[in-house]
Amino acid sequence: MRTQNIFVGMFSLILGIAIIFLSRNMPMFDENGILGERFWPYCLAWLLIGLGIIQCISTYFQGAGENSQKADLSSFPVRKAYGVTVLMVIYAIALCYAGFIASSLILIPAIMWVMGERRPLFIAATTALIVLCIYVSFEIVFNSPLPESIFSE
């Protein structure tokens, strides 16, 4: 398990550095002082770098005999996480073709269902409020467009 923890820490560190490198030509702020395209990826990159360093340091100082338990990667909660990962990959692809609103109106109830929520009215209300809050935040407050469907262009 120690080797996997170091691998995860190094992967996080490398991913953060890659994000900084790949976003180097994007503006941090636009000419009006509004957050630019690079701001959030840059914040995420530094978060990944910091967490990767913490993961590596904590694994290094952790004794070799401590926590020598093997992880059960076939348990039901882990399989549920795999399913959510697949849903997120499908969502990322759907964002390009269906846009933010349609994709999110499908993703949010699907994830709520996978996580065990079964009340239809609660799922519908929560989905509508989440999509509305994100839409208002980005489109109106931040003046940053959300992905649109390629069919609406």
Secondary structure, 3 states (H helix, E strand, C coil): CHHHHHHHHHHHHHHHHHHHHHCCCCCCECCCCCECCCHHHHHHHHHHHHHHHHHHHHHHHCCCCCCCCCCCCCCHHHHHHHHHHHHHHHHHHHHHHHHHHHHHHHHHHHHHHHCCCCCHHHHHHHHHHHHHHHHHHHHHHCCCCCCCCHHHC
